[in-house]
Amino acid sequence: MNNFKEEVIKANNDQFVVDWISREEEQKQYEEVMHEKWLNQGLSEGIEQNKIENAKKMLELNMDLETISKVTNLAKEQIESLRN
């Protein structure tokens, strides 16, 4: 057990090992940030698509642009473009 402890202490003092672990940690943090960013982007796109689908349904029900805009938070111009 002492031999293992000595090896760990040597590794902790070895600049190459410290740098390697630091790079590994940085890569892990980068991947976590990118995953979260990707997840948030997908979620935002899904929410936006849902708003558009709801606006299309409201247009089919002949609801007025003002109401649709208030409910979906889409611009009237964007809703108008969905009529086509």
N, C-alpha and C positions, 0 to 999 in steps of 0.2 A: 504494500500500500504506500509506503514512503517513496518508493521508486516512481510510482504513478504521480504522486504529489510533486515530486521534484521535476518530473517531465512537464507537468502543467505549469509550474512556476517558470521553467525555462521558456516554454512556449509563450507565456504571457509577457516575458521580457524580450522576446525575439521580435524585432521591428518588422521583419517580413511577415510573420504570422499576424501581428497586430494590424498591419496594412491590409492583408488579405481578408481578415475578419471585417475590417472597416468597409472594404469594397463590397463584401457580401451583404453587409447590413444596408449599405447605401442602395444596392441593387434591389434588395427586398423592399425597402421603403419606396423606391421609385415604382416598382411593380404594384405595390398596394395603392399608391396615389393614382397611377394610371388606370388601375382596375376600378377604383372609385369614380374617377372622371368618366370612364367609359360607361359605367353603370348609371351615373347621373345623366349623362347625355342621352342614353337610351330611354331612361325614364321621362326626360323632358320631351323627347321626340314622340313618345307614346302618348303623353298628355296632350300635346299639340294635335296629334292625329285624332284623338278622341274628341277634342273641341271641334275639329273640322267635320267629323262624322255627325256629331250632334247638330251642328249648324245646317248641314245638308238635310237632315231629317226635319228640322224646324222649317226650312224653306219648302220642303214637300208639304208641310202642314199650312203653308201660306202665312206664316208668322211674319210680322214686320221686322225690318232690319234693325231697328232700335232695340227691340226686345231681344233678338238673337244676339246682338252685340253685347248687351248687358249680361245675358246668361253665360255666354261662351268667352267673353273678354277678347273676342276677335274684332278687328277693325271692320267697319262697314264695307270698306273697299274690298277687303279680303272675302267677306261674305258674298258680296256682289259677284266676285269672280267665280264663286262656286255654283252659281246658277247655270253655267254653261255645261 
